[in-house]
Each structure stands twice: as C-alpha cells, then as structure tokens.
Amino acid sequence: MIHILDPDKSLNDWLAERLFPAYRAKQIRRWLYQGRAGSFADMNNLPKLLLDQIDNDFTLWTTKIRSHQKSKDGTEKLLLELSDGGKIECVLLREENRRTICISSQVGCAMGCVFCASGLDGVDRNLTSGEIIEQMLRLQRLLPENERLSHIVVMGMGEPLANLDRLLPALDLASAKDGLGISGRRITISTVGLPKAIDRLANLNSRYHLAVSLHAPNDQLRDQVVPVNSNIGIDKIIEAADHYFDVSSRRLTFEYVLLADINDQPEHARQLAKLLKSKNILLNVIPYNPVPGLPYRTPSSKAISEFRTILLKSNINVQFRQRKGDDIDAACGQLRRKKVKLHEIQPVN
C-alpha cells in the first residue's frame, strides 16, 4: 500500500486517474496536517466512494507506538516500530509557549560519537520522507486541539545530512502552508559536521537553521569523542559552516556536550572561545546526560561554572541547555533503539 504521507507519491495523480476533482487533495491534506485525522474515516467531508478507494490504496500509519513515556517536566517520548521492525524514538518538548519536536532521520546512527546512545548499535537505514513526517504527526496528536507545534529540531537518531534526499521533502511539507505551517526559521537541522553535505544543503535549501555538534575545540580531542572527525578535521567543518551562514544569513549554532574530565577543562573553554571568536553564532553547551552502560559523567557544578565564565569573558554568545526529559531518557544523546515487551504496545490512533 502507498504511504499517503510520502511526498514522492502523488495524491494529485491518483485522484486524477480516478476522476476525482483536484480540490479533494487539498481537503485530504488539511485533514492530515491541520485536522489531525487518525484514520481516513475521520475525513467526514469526503464522499464515501473516495474514502473507500483511498482506504484501499493508501495507508496513513506505517508505525506502531511501542512505548509512550511522559516526563514530570511535560516532555513526552515515543518509541515507534517501523514496518520492517526497525525502531526509532522521537520527542515532544514543552517550554512556555513553545511546542518543539525532536525527530529522527535514520534507524540508528553511523557517526559513532562515543557518548551518544543513538549509535550504540550502528545504523540500519535511512528513514523515508513519509516516516519522518509520520513522527511529526504522531507527536502533534499528543497536543490538545488548542495547541500546535511551533518548532522542529532534527536532532534525534541518525545523521540528518546523510539522508538529505528524504529529509528535505519532509521539512518542505512541514513548512508548507498546506502542511504543518511551521516557518523555516523555526526548523533546525543538526549535524556532526560533514563539510560536503553542509555545502550541498547550502546549495539545495538554506532556509533552515544549522546546528553543528562540535564537542571538542581541537582535532586531537575531537578524534577521540567523534571518531569520524579523523577523516574531516575541525577547520573544514568551520569553513563549511561559515559558507552556510554566508548563503543563508541564518545564525549558526554549535553544540558542545560537556564530559567530565574529558572536554570540560578551562583550557578547553579557552580553545573553544578562540575557535569561535567574532563569529555570529550561538554556542549551546549541554552538560552530559548519562547513558546506562557508558562510562562518561556529567561535569561538576564547579567545572560547568568555570567553563561558562571563560566563555562569557571571551564574549561568546553562549547558553547552557536546560536538561529536559532525562527521567525518561529523552534528553540530548539518550535516544536509542530500545527493545520493549509486547504488553507495552499502545494503540496506533
């Protein structure tokens, strides 16, 4: 069956072949993205003949909700099982008026960041555009009718720039007026730093914010915590990021996970400040969120304070991310492919 959320499948052509008027496509999309339809049967302004045929040829949900967890801070996390048995996680975060979703782009991750749960089992495959969109709709359905999604961050499982051909059509739909209507300025793509892919993104579509996961201020240390760096190098990443800024005029974000006694020392802060000096960037520092089975620790309050002081004195635009959802393993770096028991399966609608 055809996944109706996959932009590669033309709903317009399907309607034309069956002699249905073209305006039905707009009605169907409104139900999917604004009406939060849980099934085709919910689309009560469509004729029965159309509903019968669309139900026969298309599927709306290709995933099963295997686990739905809620944090005491309002964060919610879904573990989704894909049609081939693969598993991904995605997250809804609530903060004042913001309703941000963090979505995955791959089943697993091949980048090998040593502290991150997402890559513990490597990568299986890229997600389809429809599977990426389906995460958005699954998370949107967790909101009450009077609330809507405001921001999207592609910071879940996987390296987004390794799946650009499927990611960009999904984000284009998310930002379309007849889609979710989320401004491109409120969509952020995160990357470990793949210069050629960053350049490609700049050429294809530079409407979105770019966040580069740096995690170290020099190549020697970054080779240890982000192994793919040995084939890249920080200088090339910075050069590609600067090019993206020149093309997009979007302020860059650099992510830096603080690991106790590894990259949290005063000399690291000074090197980082020198690397990012005079750039129009936001440095997002994230004290490490522990992952069971990994040996890394969250820095002490003193180390975090000293790191912050050095950056601020160097006039670096920095924020220290507030930990959200860590009690349900939904914080940065904690998403992974979990195995769950059958009794945890939740209804799909």
C-alpha positions as CSV (number, residue, x, y, z in Angstrom):
1,M,0.0,0.0,0.0
2,I,1.1,3.6,-0.7
3,H,2.1,5.7,2.3
4,I,-0.1,8.8,1.9
5,L,2.4,10.9,3.9
6,D,5.3,10.2,1.5
7,P,5.7,13.3,-0.8
8,D,7.2,11.1,-3.5
9,K,3.7,9.5,-4.1
10,S,1.4,11.9,-6.0
11,L,-2.0,12.1,-4.4
12,N,-3.0,14.5,-7.2
13,D,-2.2,11.9,-9.9
14,W,-4.1,9.2,-8.0
15,L,-7.2,11.5,-7.8
16,A,-7.0,12.4,-11.5
17,E,-6.7,8.8,-12.6
18,R,-10.0,8.1,-10.7
19,L,-11.7,11.2,-11.9
20,F,-12.0,12.9,-8.6
21,P,-11.7,16.7,-8.6
22,A,-8.3,18.1,-7.8
23,Y,-9.6,20.1,-4.8
24,R,-10.0,16.8,-2.9
25,A,-6.2,16.7,-2.5
26,K,-6.3,20.0,-0.5
27,Q,-9.2,18.7,1.7
28,I,-7.2,15.5,2.4
29,R,-4.0,17.4,3.3
30,R,-6.0,19.7,5.6
31,W,-7.3,16.6,7.4
32,L,-3.8,15.1,7.7
33,Y,-1.9,18.2,8.8
34,Q,-4.4,20.5,10.4
35,G,-7.3,18.2,11.3
36,R,-5.2,15.6,12.9
37,A,-7.1,12.8,11.3
38,G,-6.4,9.4,13.0
39,S,-7.9,7.5,10.0
40,F,-9.4,8.1,6.6
41,A,-12.8,7.5,8.2
42,D,-12.3,10.8,10.2
43,M,-12.4,12.8,7.0
44,N,-16.2,13.3,7.1
45,N,-16.5,15.9,4.4
46,L,-15.3,13.5,1.7
47,P,-17.6,11.2,-0.3
48,K,-17.9,7.6,0.7
49,L,-16.7,6.4,-2.7
50,L,-13.5,8.4,-2.3
51,L,-13.0,7.2,1.3
52,D,-13.4,3.6,0.3
53,Q,-10.9,3.8,-2.6
54,I,-8.3,5.8,-0.6
55,D,-8.6,3.3,2.3
56,N,-8.0,0.5,-0.2
57,D,-4.9,2.0,-1.9
58,F,-3.2,4.1,0.9
59,T,-2.1,3.7,4.4
60,L,-1.8,6.5,6.9
61,W,0.2,5.0,9.8
62,T,3.1,2.8,9.0
63,T,4.4,2.7,12.5
64,K,3.3,1.2,15.8
65,I,3.7,3.0,19.1
66,R,5.6,0.5,21.2
67,S,6.1,2.8,24.2
68,H,4.8,6.3,25.2
69,Q,6.6,7.9,28.2
70,K,5.8,11.1,30.0
71,S,8.3,13.1,32.0
72,K,7.5,15.1,35.1
73,D,8.6,18.3,33.2
74,G,6.0,17.7,30.4
75,T,8.3,16.1,27.9
76,E,6.9,13.1,26.1
77,K,8.7,10.4,24.2
78,L,7.5,7.8,21.6
79,L,9.3,4.6,20.7
80,L,8.0,3.7,17.2
81,E,8.3,0.4,15.5
82,L,8.6,0.7,11.7
83,S,7.0,-1.6,9.2
84,D,10.2,-3.6,8.8
85,G,10.7,-4.0,12.6
86,G,13.2,-1.2,13.0
87,K,12.8,1.1,16.0
88,I,13.2,4.9,16.4
89,E,12.4,7.4,19.1
90,C,11.1,11.0,18.8
91,V,10.3,13.6,21.5
92,L,7.8,16.4,22.2
93,L,9.2,19.2,24.5
94,R,7.1,21.8,26.2
95,E,8.6,25.1,27.3
96,E,6.4,28.1,28.0
97,N,4.6,28.8,24.7
98,R,6.9,26.6,22.6
99,R,5.9,23.1,21.5
100,T,9.1,21.7,20.0
101,I,9.5,18.2,18.5
102,C,12.8,16.4,18.1
103,I,12.7,13.8,15.3
104,S,14.9,11.1,13.9
105,S,16.3,10.8,10.4
106,Q,17.8,7.3,10.5
107,V,17.4,4.0,12.2
108,G,20.4,4.2,14.5
109,C,23.5,6.3,13.6
110,A,26.9,5.6,12.0
111,M,28.7,8.7,13.3
112,G,30.0,6.8,16.4
113,C,30.1,9.7,19.0
114,V,31.4,7.8,21.9
115,F,29.0,9.3,24.5
116,C,25.7,9.0,22.5
117,A,23.1,6.2,22.8
118,S,21.8,6.6,19.3
119,G,24.8,5.0,17.7
120,L,25.4,2.1,20.1
121,D,24.1,-0.4,17.5
122,G,25.3,1.4,14.4
123,V,22.9,2.4,11.6
124,D,20.4,0.2,9.8
125,R,18.9,2.5,7.1
126,N,17.7,5.9,6.2
127,L,14.1,6.8,7.1
128,T,11.7,7.6,4.2
129,S,10.2,11.1,3.9
130,G,6.9,9.6,4.9
131,E,8.4,8.0,8.1
132,I,9.9,11.4,9.0
133,I,6.6,13.2,8.5
134,E,4.8,10.5,10.5
135,Q,6.9,11.3,13.5
136,M,5.7,14.9,13.3
137,L,2.0,13.8,13.1
138,R,2.4,11.3,15.9
139,L,3.8,14.0,18.2
140,Q,1.3,16.6,17.1
141,R,-1.5,14.3,18.2
142,L,-0.2,14.4,21.7
143,L,-1.2,18.1,21.9
144,P,-4.6,19.3,22.8
145,E,-6.7,20.8,20.0
146,N,-5.9,24.4,21.0
147,E,-2.1,23.9,20.7
148,R,0.1,23.4,17.7
149,L,3.7,22.5,17.0
150,S,5.9,25.6,16.9
151,H,9.5,24.3,16.3
152,I,11.2,21.2,14.8
153,V,14.7,20.1,15.6
154,V,16.2,17.2,13.6
155,M,18.4,16.1,16.5
156,G,17.1,12.6,17.2
157,M,18.6,9.4,16.0
158,G,20.8,9.5,12.9
159,E,22.9,12.0,11.0
160,P,20.4,14.2,9.1
161,L,22.8,15.3,6.4
162,A,23.4,11.6,5.5
163,N,19.7,11.5,4.5
164,L,19.1,14.8,2.8
165,D,17.2,13.4,-0.1
166,R,14.5,12.1,2.2
167,L,14.7,14.8,4.9
168,L,14.3,17.9,2.8
169,P,11.0,16.9,1.2
170,A,9.6,16.1,4.7
171,L,10.8,19.5,6.0
172,D,9.4,21.3,2.9
173,L,6.0,19.8,3.7
174,A,6.3,20.7,7.4
175,S,6.9,24.3,6.5
176,A,4.3,24.5,3.7
177,K,1.1,26.5,4.3
178,D,-1.0,23.4,3.5
179,G,1.3,21.3,5.6
180,L,2.1,22.0,9.3
181,G,2.8,25.6,8.5
182,I,6.0,25.8,10.6
183,S,8.3,28.6,9.4
184,G,11.7,27.5,8.1
185,R,13.2,29.9,10.7
186,R,11.8,27.5,13.4
187,I,13.3,24.4,11.9
188,T,16.9,23.3,12.9
189,I,18.9,20.6,11.2
190,S,21.7,19.1,13.4
191,T,24.9,17.6,12.0
192,V,28.1,16.1,13.4
193,G,29.8,18.2,10.8
194,L,30.0,16.8,7.2
195,P,31.5,19.6,5.1
196,K,30.4,18.3,1.7
197,A,26.9,17.7,2.9
198,I,26.8,21.1,4.5
199,D,27.8,22.6,1.2
200,R,25.1,20.6,-0.5
201,L,22.5,21.7,2.0
202,A,23.5,25.3,1.3
203,N,23.0,24.8,-2.4
204,L,19.7,22.9,-2.1
205,N,17.9,24.7,0.6
206,S,19.3,27.2,3.1
207,R,16.0,28.2,4.7
208,Y,16.7,26.2,7.8
209,H,18.9,26.7,10.8
210,L,22.1,24.6,11.0
211,A,23.4,23.2,14.3
212,V,26.9,21.7,14.3
213,S,27.8,19.2,17.0
214,L,31.4,20.2,17.8
215,H,32.1,18.6,21.3
216,A,35.8,19.4,21.2
217,P,37.9,22.5,20.5
218,N,40.8,20.7,18.7
219,D,41.2,17.8,16.4
220,Q,43.2,15.6,18.7
221,L,40.4,15.6,21.3
222,R,37.6,15.5,18.7
223,D,39.1,12.4,17.1
224,Q,38.6,10.7,20.4
225,V,35.0,11.7,21.1
226,V,33.7,12.0,17.5
227,P,35.7,9.3,15.6
228,V,34.6,10.4,12.1
229,N,36.5,13.7,12.7
230,S,39.8,11.9,11.9
231,N,38.7,12.0,8.2
232,I,37.4,15.5,8.3
233,G,39.0,18.0,10.7
234,I,37.6,21.0,12.5
235,D,38.9,23.6,10.1
236,K,37.0,22.1,7.2
237,I,33.8,22.0,9.4
238,I,34.2,25.6,10.4
239,E,34.8,26.6,6.8
240,A,31.7,24.8,5.6
241,A,29.6,26.3,8.4
242,D,30.8,29.8,7.5
243,H,29.8,29.2,3.9
244,Y,26.3,28.1,5.1
245,F,26.0,31.3,7.0
246,D,27.1,33.4,4.0
247,V,24.5,31.7,1.8
248,S,21.6,31.5,4.3
249,S,22.2,34.5,6.7
250,R,21.0,32.2,9.4
251,R,22.9,32.4,12.7
252,L,24.8,29.2,13.2
253,T,24.5,27.1,16.4
254,F,27.4,25.0,17.7
255,E,26.6,22.2,20.1
256,Y,29.1,21.2,22.8
257,V,28.4,18.3,25.1
258,L,30.4,18.7,28.3
259,L,32.0,15.4,29.5
260,A,33.6,15.4,33.0
261,D,37.4,15.4,32.9
262,I,37.4,15.0,29.1
263,N,36.4,18.3,27.4
264,D,35.3,20.4,30.3
265,Q,38.6,21.9,31.5
266,P,39.5,25.6,31.5
267,E,42.0,25.1,28.6
268,H,39.2,23.6,26.5
269,A,37.0,26.6,27.1
270,R,39.8,29.0,26.1
271,Q,40.5,27.0,22.9
272,L,36.8,26.9,22.1
273,A,36.5,30.7,22.6
274,K,39.4,31.2,20.3
275,L,37.9,28.9,17.6
276,L,34.5,30.7,17.6
277,K,35.7,34.3,18.3
278,S,34.0,37.1,16.3
279,K,31.5,34.7,14.7
280,N,27.8,35.3,14.5
281,I,27.0,32.1,16.4
282,L,25.2,30.6,19.4
283,L,27.2,28.1,21.4
284,N,24.8,25.6,23.0
285,V,26.6,23.9,25.9
286,I,25.0,20.7,27.1
287,P,26.2,19.1,30.4
288,Y,26.3,15.3,29.6
289,N,23.1,13.3,30.1
290,P,24.2,9.9,31.4
291,V,23.6,6.8,29.3
292,P,23.4,3.4,31.0
293,G,26.4,1.3,30.0
294,L,28.7,4.2,29.0
295,P,31.5,5.4,31.3
296,Y,31.0,9.1,30.9
297,R,29.9,11.5,33.6
298,T,28.2,14.9,34.0
299,P,30.8,17.6,35.0
300,S,30.6,19.1,38.5
301,S,28.8,22.3,39.1
302,K,32.2,24.0,39.6
303,A,33.6,22.8,36.3
304,I,30.4,23.9,34.5
305,S,30.6,27.4,36.2
306,E,34.2,27.9,35.3
307,F,33.6,26.8,31.7
308,R,30.7,29.3,31.4
309,T,32.7,32.1,33.0
310,I,35.6,31.8,30.5
311,L,33.3,31.8,27.5
312,L,31.3,34.8,28.7
313,K,34.5,36.7,29.4
314,S,35.5,36.0,25.8
315,N,32.3,37.5,24.6
316,I,31.0,34.2,23.2
317,N,27.2,34.1,22.8
318,V,26.5,31.0,24.9
319,Q,23.6,29.3,26.5
320,F,23.7,26.2,28.8
321,R,20.9,23.9,27.8
322,Q,18.3,23.1,30.5
323,R,18.0,19.3,30.9
324,K,14.5,18.1,29.9
325,G,13.1,14.6,29.8
326,D,16.2,12.9,31.3
327,D,13.9,10.9,33.7
328,I,12.5,9.1,30.6
329,D,15.9,9.0,28.7
330,A,14.6,11.7,26.3
331,A,17.4,14.2,26.8
332,C,20.1,15.0,24.3
333,G,22.2,11.9,23.5
334,Q,19.8,9.5,25.2
335,L,17.6,8.4,22.3
336,R,18.2,4.8,21.2
337,R,16.6,1.7,19.7
338,K,15.1,0.1,22.7
339,K,13.6,-3.4,23.0
340,V,10.3,-3.4,24.8
341,K,7.9,-6.1,26.0
342,L,4.7,-6.9,24.0
343,H,2.4,-5.6,26.7
344,E,3.9,-2.1,26.3
345,I,2.3,-1.8,22.8
346,Q,0.0,1.2,22.6
347,P,-3.0,1.8,20.2
348,V,-1.9,3.3,16.9
349,N,-4.6,6.1,16.8
